[in-house]
Amino acid sequence: MKKHKTALSQVASISVFFVAIGGLVTVIAMLVMGNDIRLLNPQGYIANEQRNLMIFSLSIMMIVALPTLFILYFFAWKFRETNRDKSIEPSAEHSKFFTLGLWAIPSVCVLVLAAVMWPSTHMLDPKRAIHTDKKPITIQVIAQRWKWLFIYPEQEIATVNFLQVPVDTPIVFELTADEAPMSSFWIPHWGGQLYAMTGHNNTLNLMATKLGDFPGSTAEINGRGFAGMKFTARSSTQDAFDQWIRDVKKSPQILSDNTYRDLLSPSENNPAVLFASYDTGLYDRVLLKYTGHAFGHSHADSKEAGH
Amino acid sequence: MREFFLGKLDGSALPHEWHTIAGSISFILMALAIIGFITYKRRWKWLWNEWLTSVDPKKIGIMYFIVAAFMLLRGGLDALMIWLQQALASGESQGYLSSQHFQEIFTAHGNIMVFFVAMAFIFGLINYIVPLQIGARDLASPFLNTLGFWLYVAGVLMVNMFFLFGGEYAATGWLAVAPLSGKEFSPGVGVDYWIWSLQISGIGTTLGAINFIMTILKMRAKGMTLWKMPFFTWGSLLSMIMAATVFPLLTATLFLMFFDRYLGTNIFTTQLGGNAMMYTNLIWMWGHPEVYILVLPCYGVFSEIVTTFSRKKIANYTSNVLGMIGVSALALSVWLHHFFTMGAGANVNAFFGVMTMLIAIPTTVLFFTWIATMYKGSIRFTTPMLWFLGFVAVFAVGGITGVLLAVPPVDFQLHNSLFLVAHFHSNVIGGVLFGIFAGITYWFPKIAGFRLNEKIGKYAFWCWMVGFNMSFVPMYILGLMGATRRLDHYDASTGWQPLYIMMFIGGLVIAAGVALQIIQIVASFVQRRRFIDTTGDPWDGRTLEWYVPSPPPSYNFAVIPDVTSRDPFYDMKQQGIPKIKYENIHMPRSTASGIYISIFAFLLGFAFVWEMTALVIVSIVAIVVFTITRTFNENVEYTIPADEIKEQVNTLQKRIEGEKWKSTSSTEDDMGLFEFIKTVLMWAFGLVRVWRKKQ
């Protein structure tokens, strides 16, 4: 009678377990529903490639992980002490063949993963230019406390916490920082992040493939105003982009030496600002401020690298 | 003159914000309560002689557990505060914390959980169990061990000192990356407290690690070759080798950072050729191995538990140990995966990506050996075994997401997101904390002499499991939604708030689990006579620690057995315990030198934080003097004669035989939660009645 009861209670606890898992999944699904899962909803070329690689890698690992987990829990249940219907071998020895399998299975899995990962790391290297028939646009990005300054050297305008690009056009972001700790430039919808550091010129190539406004931020903590260091990245048609450039050029604000110095003083939760023009060579001067010598960087160089 | 003595310290450093005042008051009250209690019980002398100055690794292990348990509560409170802020601070609402305060809390949370909880629990377990497993009576250097422990305590005090003086902790993230942690961006004393709490406890860790390497390599019982060592000892040896390798690196890095802040050098600053990327490299060259230092002993714990509770020899001992060796070797060469996004070339990133993935191979092998051990075993679902089964699920998720993060292009998207945070919590909570809980439950009968309550232990386990998943599954999803870590505020339009709220609720469930663990210990203490372990072997164990009585005598082994196999005690039980011949035992004497040196190490750190030159000089002189004095002390051992040992063993034997309650593996007598509450209420009523009668 007692044994019967334990069997029943086992069934009961297993059902409770699965109901709990189902409940958790349902609740989370309901909370997530209707919201944007940015990394799974790419709006740019690089983000799309990165998502595909993520899903591929996960699938490869699941091939080993799921059976392993299933077998482990199955054995735990099957060989439980109270189960009379099992065979026991307290000191089972295993063959060399078994040991080989032990090491071979994960090795093969990792080998496959590495074989895919190595070339894709090169393909998706942030420095690597994206090739399309459209001419790339360079945007110089300076991380400051706590806002992002964007300079369009070809269009000769500058903006704070807002950037606009034409869709399906490769964008070359050149990243540095001025009087700010390491920051990480990240627009999840378009692709992965890269650090912006004083005295360094990091290059990040991205391309928007869909129209819209997308959130960007710093992913790396850089002080008090960290959470508010956000910007909007807009991708529009080429015509809308050209129109926007014309509008910005009509802006009353100019990024002079003085305005730049004001901009450098720490401030939080800054609104977007548009500057009709800026001092040429600003980006290079900011780099030089920290390196103390000619950096070998010039606007022409970076264009070359982009092609 | 004032500066020479007091440095930067003045009245403005005293607590004046709500959290520092609350912190200070609770510290002072706690200290008064402890001092009052000990004075009332007249236990000062006993405490000093039997515990504080003891060099017995078993007592030091227990002291590690106690301090670490308090710090777990402290770090857990930080976690709840972080989650509460994030659950509130959406859109218009700014939450209840300023961004600076919020950043200090998550920095402290990381430091406390890694250094002062996980590391301390691991050292506690190693202290208690390793000598018993290898058949040793003490350590290679008992003094280094007590010094290491007291330096750890000094670090614990230092990390909490900011409540009383200065009111600010580092707001930089747990590794205080440069240049954010430099004087330019963090001018306050917070980072200095960070430097010195880690510096002092880190040096303690290095000393402890060297000591345990020597102990394990040199003091094993006769016949116990390296390839006959138990898993936990193997895991500990590898972990300690890694610690001795990388902790000096931490010490050096912290000194460089200290030079930048104290002397005004420009090693990691943005100016004059300072290189912050160098700091990132150095700190992760220590930081990555650090997590493996924590998890390797836990792999060992799980291997012990699986073999014992499957009533089987481990399948493929060699592969299991090689797996652990592989993990520890590879762990030293993967640090760069923490900053793929800093801008290294594709070849560098791909290389470190491959190195990281390789770790998956030995780790998977470990899982396979556990599966093969369970196969055709006879599995008992005790609480330690439940922690193991929970670990498997949580750690597997952490491992899979870890390999995913090792793919550089994927990492560019996931780095610094909550996905990453969820990943390492899966590994550190699932692997390390569950391992520690499993280990403590498993060895508790050895340590306390009675086993823990199984019923309440299982409730606690399920609270942890449910709470963990409620907190960290949403965290993974938030990462995929683009939420970066360490946000003290976010836009309402992101739709993240419901998930953040769920995380906070999950945190409360985990807190309930912790509360149940405390209740579990109290309830077991109430029923201790029923749970008493008279045999020294409550689980039908296989290794030497189960051969000695519970709790073991100060000298561990009256006679050290010869070891001929990997399961020495299991064989003894099969073939009969050999005849015993007693000999004189030499044991190390207690010493207070470790305490004195640590007090001055603490003062040195405090003096550097506040730039008090006079105190710096005094502390350095005192440390040197105490160290030299100790080295000239040759009266460090005492002898227990063979006759006395024999007498002690016989008395113990008689006591065990006369014990009314025999230990039993049945858990039917374990009190449940309601019974516990009933017992507590009855006890309280009883007290009231007695008090009334007195009136």
Interface residues (C-beta under 8 A of the other chain):
Chain A: A20 L24 V27 I28 L31 V32 G34 N35 D36 I37 R38 L39 L40 A47 E49 Q50 R51 L53 M54 S57 L58 M61 M62 V64 A65 T68 L69 I71 L72 Y73 F75 A76 F79 R80 E81 K86 S87 I88 E89 P90 S91 A92 H94 F98 T99 L102 W103 I105 P106 S107 C109 V110 L113 A114 M117 W118 S120 T121 H122 M123 L124 D125 P126 K127 R128 E179 P181 M182 S184 W186 P188 H189 G191 G192 Q193 L194 Y195 M197 T198 G199 H200 N202 P215 S217 T218 A219 E220 I221 N222 G223 R224 G225 F226 A227 G228 K230 Y290 G292
Chain B: S99 Q100 Q103 A171 T172 G173 V177 A178 P179 L180 F185 T270 Q271 G273 A276 M277 T280 S310 R311 K312 K313 A315 N316 T318 S319 F339 T341 M342 G343 G345 A346 N347 N349 A350 G353 V354 M357 L358 A360 I361 T363 T364 V365 F367 F368 T369 W370 I371 A372 M374 Y375 K376 G377 S378 I379 R380 F381 L389 V392 A393 A396 I400 V403 L404 A406 V407 P408 P409 V410 D411 F412 Q413 L414 H415 N416 S417 V466 N469 M470 V473 P474 I477 G479 L480 M481 G482 T484 R485 R486 L487 D488 H489 Y490 D491 T494 G495 W496 P498 L499 M502
